[in-house]
């Protein structure tokens, strides 16, 4: 995706608006730890004047997090930035050329029980999308309107116990899909940063 220009009013408007919302306040970062550094890409695009988000379903054959809904991403290799890792992994998993996504900003860093520190990198991606799935890692790719996740009827707050500690687990229900865990936390953070009352991006 090329950098927007003044003569391309619609892309310029929504891209700059999201960049502004994601930059202030700065995203929260975690203290240095022994957890492995990783990054995911949160791909967004405009279709019919509505903001959409792209997600994946991990293959059932994977050792970790099999069958879960997630954003494309993986471990940050030596010398890589979070953005470089996120776009590299997206290219490997979905076949989206790493030069295509346009950086919009980052969300709050997250940790996982499997020992990762995750930096979510938000990106504008071209539409229509051209994907080629790595079937060894990805079983499905799908999109949903971002604001659908702000609909209370799609959100379940479930009390669970993890390692003897009670906590509330947020689950988004999208059709027959259940999106929870790290992916749900990233979506919640994105909605909060963009403003729940937003009716659309102009």
C-alpha positions in Angstrom: 0.0 0.0 0.0 1.4 3.3 -1.0 1.6 6.3 1.3 -1.6 8.4 0.9 -1.5 11.7 -0.9 -3.6 14.8 -0.7 -5.3 13.9 -3.9 -6.5 10.6 -2.4 -8.8 12.0 0.2 -10.6 8.9 1.6 -7.5 6.8 2.4 -5.7 9.9 3.8 -8.6 10.6 6.1 -9.0 7.2 7.8 -5.3 6.4 7.9 -4.4 9.6 9.5 -7.3 9.4 11.9 -6.3 6.0 13.1 -2.6 7.0 13.4 -3.6 9.9 15.6 -5.8 7.8 17.9 -3.1 5.1 18.2 -0.2 7.5 19.0 -1.7 9.3 22.0 -1.4 8.1 24.6 1.6 6.0 23.7 1.0 2.2 23.9 1.9 0.5 27.2 5.1 -1.5 27.2 6.1 -4.3 29.6 9.3 -4.5 31.7 12.2 -6.6 30.4 11.8 -10.2 31.3 12.9 -13.7 30.2 9.7 -14.0 28.1 10.3 -14.4 24.4 9.6 -11.4 22.3 7.0 -11.7 19.6 4.7 -9.5 17.4 1.4 -9.8 15.6 -0.1 -7.8 12.8 -3.6 -6.4 13.2 -4.7 -5.9 9.6 -7.4 -3.3 8.9 -9.0 -2.2 5.6 -12.0 -0.1 4.4 -14.8 -1.7 2.5 -18.1 0.1 1.8 -17.0 2.9 4.1 -16.7 0.5 7.0 -13.5 -0.6 8.9 -12.8 -4.3 8.7 -10.3 -6.5 10.6 -8.6 -9.6 9.3 -8.2 -12.7 11.6 -7.0 -16.2 11.1 -7.8 -19.7 12.5 -4.7 -21.6 13.5 -4.3 -25.1 12.0 -5.4 -28.1 14.2 -2.0 -29.7 13.6 0.0 -27.1 15.4 1.6 -27.9 18.7 0.5 -24.7 20.5 -2.8 -22.8 20.4 -4.2 -25.2 17.8 -7.6 -24.3 16.3 -7.6 -20.9 18.0 -8.5 -17.6 16.3 -5.5 -15.2 16.1 -3.8 -12.5 14.3 -0.9 -13.4 12.1 2.5 -13.2 13.8 5.3 -14.9 15.6 8.6 -14.6 17.4 10.8 -11.6 16.8 14.2 -12.8 15.4 17.5 -11.2 16.2 17.9 -7.7 14.7 14.2 -7.4 13.8 11.8 -4.8 15.0 8.2 -5.8 16.0 6.9 -4.4 12.7 9.5 -6.4 10.7 8.6 -9.6 12.5 4.8 -9.0 12.2 5.0 -8.3 8.4 7.4 -11.2 7.8 5.2 -13.7 9.6 2.1 -12.3 7.8 3.8 -12.9 4.5 4.7 -16.5 5.6 1.3 -17.3 6.9 -1.0 -15.5 4.5 1.1 -14.7 1.4 0.6 -11.0 1.9 3.8 -9.3 0.6 5.5 -7.7 3.6 5.9 -4.5 1.7 2.1 -4.1 1.3 0.9 -3.3 4.9 1.1 0.3 6.0 2.0 1.0 9.6 -0.7 2.8 11.6 0.8 2.3 15.1 1.0 -0.2 18.0 -1.3 -1.4 20.8 -0.5 -2.2 24.4 2.0 -5.1 24.8 0.5 -8.3 26.1 1.9 -11.5 27.7 0.8 -15.1 27.1 0.8 -18.1 29.5 3.1 -19.8 26.9 5.9 -17.3 27.8 5.7 -14.6 25.1 5.7 -10.8 25.2 3.5 -9.7 22.3 3.6 -6.3 20.5 0.5 -5.9 18.3 1.3 -3.8 15.2 -1.8 -2.2 13.5 -1.7 -2.0 9.8 -3.7 -0.8 6.8 -3.7 -3.5 4.1 -4.9 -3.4 0.5 -8.4 -4.3 -0.4 -9.5 -6.5 -2.0 -7.1 -8.9 -0.3 -5.0 -11.4 -2.1 -4.0 -14.2 0.3 -2.3 -17.6 -0.1 -2.6 -19.6 3.1 0.2 -21.6 4.6 -1.9 -24.7 5.3 0.6 -26.0 7.8 -0.1 -23.1 10.0 -3.4 -21.5 9.0 -6.7 -23.3 8.5 -8.8 -20.2 7.7 -8.7 -16.5 7.1 -11.7 -14.3 7.6 -12.8 -10.7 8.1 -15.4 -9.0 10.2 -16.5 -5.4 10.7 -14.5 -4.0 13.6 -17.4 -2.2 15.2 -19.3 -5.5 15.3 -17.0 -6.4 18.2 -18.4 -3.4 20.1 -21.9 -4.9 20.0 -22.7 -6.1 23.6 -24.7 -9.0 22.1 -21.5 -10.4 20.6 -19.5 -10.2 23.9 -19.5 -12.8 26.7 -17.8 -12.2 30.0 -17.1 -15.6 31.6 -15.7 -16.3 35.1 -12.8 -18.8 34.9 -10.1 -20.1 37.2 -6.5 -20.1 35.9 -3.8 -21.6 38.2 -6.2 -21.3 41.1 -6.9 -17.6 40.5 -10.3 -16.4 39.4 -10.5 -14.1 36.4 -13.0 -12.9 33.8 -12.5 -14.1 30.3 -13.8 -12.1 27.4 -15.2 -14.0 24.5 -16.4 -12.5 21.2 -19.0 -14.6 19.3 -18.8 -14.0 15.6 -21.2 -16.4 13.9 -20.1 -19.8 15.0 -16.6 -18.6 15.9 -15.5 -17.9 19.5 -12.6 -15.4 19.8 -10.9 -15.2 23.2 -7.6 -15.0 25.0 -4.9 -12.8 23.6 -6.8 -12.0 20.4 -9.8 -10.8 22.4 -7.6 -8.6 24.5 -6.0 -7.1 21.5 -9.4 -6.4 19.9 -10.7 -4.8 23.1 -7.6 -2.6 23.3 -8.1 -1.6 19.7 -11.7 -0.7 20.2 -10.8 1.4 23.3 -8.1 3.3 21.4 -10.4 4.0 18.5 -13.4 4.9 20.6 -16.4 2.7 21.1 -18.8 5.5 20.0 -17.2 5.6 16.6 -19.9 4.9 13.9 -17.4 4.6 11.1 -14.3 6.0 9.6 -14.8 8.8 7.1 
